[in-house]
Amino acid sequence: MFTGIIEGLGTITAIHSSGQGSRLSITSDFDLDGTRIGDSIAVNGACLTAVILEGRRFVVDVSPETLQRSVLGRAKVAERVNLERALRLSDRLDGHLVSGHVDGIGILKERKPLANAIIITYSVPCALSHYMIEKGSVAVDGTSLTINRCGETFFEVSIIPHTAGLTTVGLKKVGDAVNIETDMIGKYVERFVRSPDASRHEPEPLKGGIDKAFLAKSGFI
C-alpha cells in the first residue's frame, strides 16, 4: 500500500527481457536505507518487488500483465521514474490510499500555466473516468493528485511547483502516456451495491442488509 506522495526520482539504467516479462534496473536519487530484498517499491505507480538491492540501485521483475496495462511496457533506458516505498503503519497518510495496481493508461493532452500552478488535462478511457469525481483523488504515475474537473474522456488537475519539481509530472510533454490508478474506494463501493449477476455466480444480498435499493431509499444514491 502507498500514499501517492513520491519520495524522489530514479533512472532506469537497464532493461532485460525475461520471457514475456522484463527485468528493470533502477538507480534511485535518494538513499534506500532500511529497504530490503522483497520489499515493495512503486515505480511510476506500479507496485514492484525489489529482487536485487545494491546501495541506491535495485532490480525489479515486471510481469506481462503489468507491461500490458501500464507505461512500463514502453519504458526506455535513461528514463526518469517516480519512486515510493511502501507505506508503514506508523506513517502519516498525506496523499490517499494507493494500491500500486495500475488501472490503465492516460495521455497528457494539454498543459497551461495559471498563476503559480500548471493546469494539466489527461485523456482517459471511459472505463477509468467512470471512477472519477470532481475533488476526488487519482494517482498519475503514482503521484496523488486532486481532480479539478472531469468528463467521460478526460480529467484535469492543478500542479503546484513543488509537485512539478519533485516528480515526473513536471517532465511530461503533450502526447506522453502516464499510468492511472483510480480511487479504490469507488471501485469497492460499486462492487458492493451492484445488482447481482447470476451468470457470475454472485450471491444474493443478505435479507435486511445493505444493497442498492436500500441506499437509494435512504437517499445515499
C-alpha positions in Angstrom: 0.0 0.0 0.0 1.2 3.5 -0.9 0.2 7.1 -0.3 0.9 8.7 -3.7 3.5 11.0 -2.1 6.6 10.5 -4.2 9.8 10.1 -2.3 12.0 11.0 -5.2 13.0 10.2 -8.7 15.1 7.3 -10.1 16.6 6.5 -13.5 16.1 3.2 -15.5 19.7 2.0 -16.1 19.0 -1.3 -17.8 16.1 -3.3 -19.3 16.3 -7.1 -19.9 13.6 -9.3 -21.4 12.5 -12.2 -19.3 10.2 -14.4 -21.3 7.1 -12.3 -21.8 8.0 -10.1 -18.8 11.1 -7.9 -18.2 13.6 -7.0 -15.6 14.4 -3.4 -14.8 17.5 -2.0 -13.1 16.8 1.4 -11.5 19.1 3.8 -9.6 17.4 5.9 -7.0 18.3 9.6 -6.5 17.9 9.0 -2.7 19.3 6.6 -0.2 17.3 3.3 0.2 18.3 2.9 3.8 16.0 0.3 5.5 14.9 -1.2 2.3 15.4 -5.0 2.0 15.1 -7.5 -0.8 11.5 -8.5 -1.1 10.2 -5.0 -0.2 7.6 -3.3 -2.5 8.6 -0.2 -4.4 6.1 1.8 -6.6 7.8 2.6 -9.9 5.6 5.2 -11.7 2.8 4.0 -9.6 3.2 0.3 -10.3 3.9 -1.9 -7.2 7.0 -4.0 -7.9 9.2 -6.2 -5.7 12.9 -5.5 -5.2 14.8 -8.7 -6.0 18.3 -7.2 -6.0 19.5 -4.3 -3.9 22.9 -2.7 -4.1 23.2 0.7 -2.5 20.9 3.0 -4.4 20.5 0.5 -7.3 17.7 -2.0 -7.2 16.3 -4.6 -9.7 12.6 -5.5 -10.2 10.8 -8.1 -12.3 7.8 -6.8 -14.3 5.1 -9.3 -15.2 3.4 -9.5 -18.6 0.2 -8.1 -17.0 2.0 -5.0 -15.7 3.7 -4.5 -19.0 0.4 -4.7 -20.9 -1.6 -2.5 -18.5 1.0 0.2 -17.7 3.5 2.5 -19.3 6.3 0.2 -18.1 5.7 -1.7 -21.3 7.1 1.4 -23.1 10.0 2.0 -20.7 13.4 3.1 -22.0 16.9 3.2 -20.6 17.7 6.6 -19.0 14.0 7.3 -18.5 13.2 9.1 -15.2 10.6 7.5 -13.0 8.7 8.3 -9.8 9.6 6.1 -6.7 7.8 5.5 -3.5 8.5 2.8 -1.0 5.5 1.0 0.7 3.6 2.8 3.5 4.4 1.9 7.1 1.5 1.8 9.6 3.3 4.5 11.6 3.5 6.9 8.6 1.2 9.9 8.0 -1.3 9.3 5.2 -0.6 12.6 3.4 -2.0 11.6 -0.1 -4.6 8.9 -0.5 -4.7 5.1 -0.4 -2.9 3.9 -3.5 -2.6 0.2 -4.1 0.1 0.3 -6.8 -2.1 -1.7 -9.1 -2.4 0.4 -12.3 -5.9 0.5 -13.9 -4.8 1.8 -17.3 -3.1 4.4 -19.3 -3.9 8.1 -19.9 -2.5 10.6 -22.3 -1.4 14.1 -21.5 -3.5 16.3 -23.8 -2.9 19.8 -22.6 -0.8 21.8 -20.1 -1.1 25.5 -19.4 0.1 27.9 -16.7 -2.3 29.5 -14.3 -0.8 31.8 -11.7 1.7 29.7 -9.8 0.2 26.4 -11.0 0.2 24.2 -14.1 -3.2 23.0 -15.3 -2.9 19.6 -16.9 -5.6 17.7 -18.8 -5.3 14.0 -19.4 -7.5 11.9 -21.7 -8.6 8.5 -20.4 -10.9 5.7 -21.4 -14.5 5.9 -20.1 -13.7 2.7 -18.1 -11.4 4.9 -16.0 -13.3 8.2 -15.9 -16.3 6.2 -14.5 -14.5 6.1 -11.2 -13.5 9.8 -11.1 -15.3 12.7 -9.4 -14.5 16.4 -9.0 -12.3 16.9 -6.0 -11.7 13.2 -5.8 -8.3 11.6 -5.9 -6.4 10.0 -8.7 -2.8 8.6 -8.9 -0.9 9.7 -12.1 2.4 7.8 -12.4 2.0 7.1 -8.7 1.5 10.8 -7.8 -1.6 11.5 -5.6 -3.5 14.4 -7.3 -6.9 16.1 -6.8 -9.2 16.2 -9.8 -10.4 19.7 -10.7 -12.8 18.7 -13.4 -13.6 15.5 -15.2 -15.8 14.2 -18.0 -16.3 10.9 -19.9 -13.0 11.0 -21.6 -10.8 13.4 -19.6 -9.8 14.8 -16.2 -8.0 17.9 -15.2 -5.6 18.5 -12.3 -3.7 21.5 -10.9 0.1 21.0 -10.3 2.0 23.3 -7.9 5.7 24.0 -8.4 6.7 21.7 -5.5 5.0 18.7 -7.2 6.3 19.6 -10.7 9.9 19.8 -9.3 9.9 16.5 -7.3 8.0 14.2 -9.7 7.9 13.3 -13.4 4.7 15.3 -13.7 6.9 18.3 -14.5 8.9 16.4 -17.1 6.0 15.1 -19.2 5.0 16.6 -22.5 1.8 16.7 -24.5 1.3 13.3 -26.0 3.1 11.4 -23.3 1.5 8.3 -21.7 1.0 8.0 -18.0 -0.1 5.3 -15.5 -3.5 5.9 -14.0 -4.9 4.3 -10.8 -8.4 5.5 -9.8 -9.6 5.7 -6.3 -10.0 2.2 -4.9 -12.9 3.2 -2.6 -15.2 4.0 -5.5 -14.5 0.6 -7.1 -15.3 -1.3 -3.9 -18.5 0.7 -3.3 -19.7 0.0 -6.8 -18.9 -3.7 -6.3 -20.9 -3.9 -3.1 -24.0 -2.1 -4.4 -24.1 -3.6 -7.9 -27.0 -5.8 -8.7 -26.1 -9.5 -8.6 -25.4 -11.2 -11.9 -26.4 -14.8 -11.8 -24.0 -15.6 -14.7 -21.1 -14.7 -12.5 -22.4 -16.8 -9.6 -22.5 -13.8 -7.2 -24.5 -14.4 -4.0 -27.8 -12.7 -3.5 -27.7 -9.8 -1.0 -28.5 -10.8 2.6 -32.0 -10.1 3.6 -32.1 -6.9 5.7 -28.6 -6.0 4.6 -27.3 -3.0 2.6 -28.0 -3.1 -1.1 -28.5 -0.6 -3.9 -32.3 -0.3 -3.2 -31.6 0.4 0.5 -29.0 3.1 -0.4 -31.4 4.7 -2.9 -34.3 4.6 -0.4 -32.1 6.2 2.3 -31.0 9.0 0.0 -27.4 8.0 -0.4 -27.6 7.4 -4.1 
